[in-house]
């Protein structure tokens, strides 16, 4: 096994979806699997606060395929870079040697360049990684979010990105007015899916983790939220799968439209 294949296998062990759908469709949840559980008591009644992941959940990475392929001379470059980025975030969390997500993104770009035998100037590297601040939303996202807001849901975001980055991302996508707060992991200096990253959101909002529903397109994010005592809603975008050894969330759908409809059904007003 060469070094690039080894890196890819390690990265995908964290539950990363390939941007081109390499992992295949989400597995159907069988009746033999464990059912969702809550490890914390709710402090409120009625609808939970919706906590949205951002990259791949709300924003589409696909427009980065072409510029990454051009820069690194390989159509797999975006997948390799994003896999490496998530791998590095897990290393930073497990070792306690925290670095901001943007710094990890630059380090992942350097690693990707070495794997493909490419030399990038610091300026070119920064410009390429900086494109993550200007991603478009998935087509159904604006209307689905607006619908949830009209239904009376409180909505916030929680992302591994730095505060300035997520504000830029949401502003560029035209989504910022839909969210009450934009939370990041900087406060705990650890990255999702570490369970410590979810609890501060509940504390800041004055509720229990059980009063939060994490909406995400990454199985590892859903697993982390459930472990922290939240409930989940999984967007099974192409290439995404739930972590099979964790309880499934009670809401699963192929896109945010379907997930929003299901959330409205299961979350009753107070």
N, C-alpha and C positions, 0 to 999 in steps of 0.2 A: 504493500500500500504506500503510495507516495504521500508527501507532506500535505498537499492540497486536499486529497481525499480524506486523510485523517482529520484535518481541520474541519471539513464539511460534516463528517460524521459526528464529531464532538459538538459542533454547533447545533446540529439538528437534534441531538439528544436533549436539548433544552426546550424542544417543542416549537422551534421556529418554523414558520411557513416559508416555503420558497416563493419568491415573487411570481414565478412562472407556473405554480401549481404542481410542483414535483411530488408533493406528499399525497396527492389525491384527495378525494372528497372526504368529508367528515364521516366517521363510522356511525352507524345507527346505534342508539343506546339500547342494549338488550335488557330484558326483564330481570336477568340475573345480576345486574350491576347494583352496587350500593346506591341508595337514594340520598338526596341532599340532606344535610343536617345543619343545624345552627348551633354554634358553640357559645353564643352570647345571647343574652336576653334583650329584647327590644325595649327601647325607652319611649317610643312613640307608637301611635296607632295609625292605621290608614296607609297611604302610599309611602314607600321608601324613597329616599333620595337616590337619583340615578348618577352613577359615577362612571364617566366614559374614559376609556383609553383613547389615545389620539391616532398615532401612526398605525396604519393598516385597518384600524377600526373605523375611524372617521375619514382619514386622509389616504389617498391612493399612492403607493410607491411606484406604480407602473411607469409613469413618465420619466423616472430616473434610469430605466433600462438602457435607453439609447445613449445618453451621455456617459454612463459608466462603461458600457461596452466600447465606446469610442476611446475613452481615456485609458482603459486597461487592455484594449485589444482582444477582449473575450466576452461573448454574450452572457457568460455566467458571472460576470464581475459583480453585479448588484447583489446577487444571491450570496456570493462569497463574502462581500463586504458586510452585509447586514447580519449574516450568520456569525461572522467574527465579532461584530459589535456586540451582539447579545452574549456571546461567549465571554467577552472581556467584562461586560457588566456583571456577569455571574462571578467571575474571578474577583473583581473588585469588592463585591458584596461578601463573598466567602472569606477573603483574606483580611477584610477591614481596611484595605488600602484604597480608599475612595478617590475617584477622579470624576469630574463632571462628564455627563454623557457626550457632550461635544468633543471633549478631549479624547474620550474613548473612540469616537467616530473617526478622528484624525489618525489615531494609532491603528485602527482597523484598516484605514485606507493605505497606510504605509505597509502593513502586512499584506494586503491584497496586491499592492504593487510588487512586492518581493515575490509573491507566489506566481505572478504572471510575468516576471522579468521585465517590469516597466519602471521607468524613473519619472516621477512627477515632481515638479518644482513645488515649494511650499505654497506659492500663490495658487497654482493649479489645483493642488490638493484641497486647500481651504475653499476655493470657489466651488469645487465639485461637491464636497460634503455640505457646503452651505445651501445647496439646492433643496435640502430637506426642509428648509424654512419656507419653501414656496410650493408645497404640494397641493394639488386640487382635492376637494372632497370626492368621495365615491358618489356616483350620480344620484342615488336615492337619499343621501344623508341630509341635505338641507331641509327637504320637505318632511322627512321622518322626524327630525329634531323639532321642527316647528310644530308638528302635530302633537308631540309629547308635551311641549311647552304649553300649547293651547289647552291640553287636557289637565294642566295644573301641576305637572311634575316639577320639582326642584331638580336642577341639573348642574353638575360640575364636571371637571375633567381631572384625571390623575395620570401623569405621564413620567417616564424616565428622563425626558428632556429637561434642560435648564429652564428656569422661569422666563427668561427673555426669548428663548427659542419657541416655547409653546405659545406665548403671546403673539409672536410673529406668525406662527403657523395658523393659529385660529383667525387672526386678523386677515391674513392673505386669503384664507378659504371663505371668509365672510361669515364665520360661525361664532365669533366671540360674543355678540350680543345675546346669544341663546343660553349662555352659561353664567351662572351665579359667581363661580370661582374657578380658577385654573390652578390646581394643585400640582406640585412636583415632588420628587423624592429627595430634594436637596436637604430638607429639614432633618431627615434621619440618616443621610449619607449612606444609603443602601439602595439597591435597585429592586424593582418588582422582578420576580414574584415573592421576594422576602416578605413575610407576613407583617413585619414592622412598618412597611410602607403604607399600609391601608389604614391602620388605626389612627394616625394623626388627622386624617380627613374627618373621621367620625368625631374626634375630639374638637377640632376647629368648628365643626358644624353643630356641636352640642348634642350629639346623638350617640347611640351605641353602634358598633360595627354591624350588628344585625339589622340596623335601620338603613343600611346602604345596599344598593344593588350595583355591582360592577358589570358594566357592559363592555365586552371586549371581543376581539377576533383572534386572540391567542389563547390556546389551551392552558399554557403555563400561567397566564395572568388570572384566568378564571380559577385555577387550582389554588393559587396564592390567596386570592380574595376569600375563597371558601375556607381555607385554613385559618384566615384571620377572623372568621365569624360573620363575614358578609354573605349575601346571596349573589348569584350571578345570572348573566344573560349572555349566551354565546352566539356570536355572528359567525356562522360557518362559511366564510368566504372561500373561494377555490383555493385548495392547498392547505387549509387549516383543519386541525383536528383537536379534539379535547384530549387532555392527558388521561389515558384509560385507567389508571390506578387511583384516581381521585373520584369522589362522588360527582355525578353530572349535575349541572344546574337545572333548575326547573323551567328555564326559558332557553330555547334553541331555535334558530331560524337561519335561512340562507342569506338574508340581507337585513339591513336595519328596518326596512318597512315591515317585514314579517316579525322581527323581534319586537318592534314597537307595538304592533297589534297584540302580541301575546302579553307584553308587559301591561298594557291597558286592561287586559282581561284579568290578570292575576293580582294586580295591585289595586285594591279597592280604595275609593276615597274615604277619608275619616268621617 
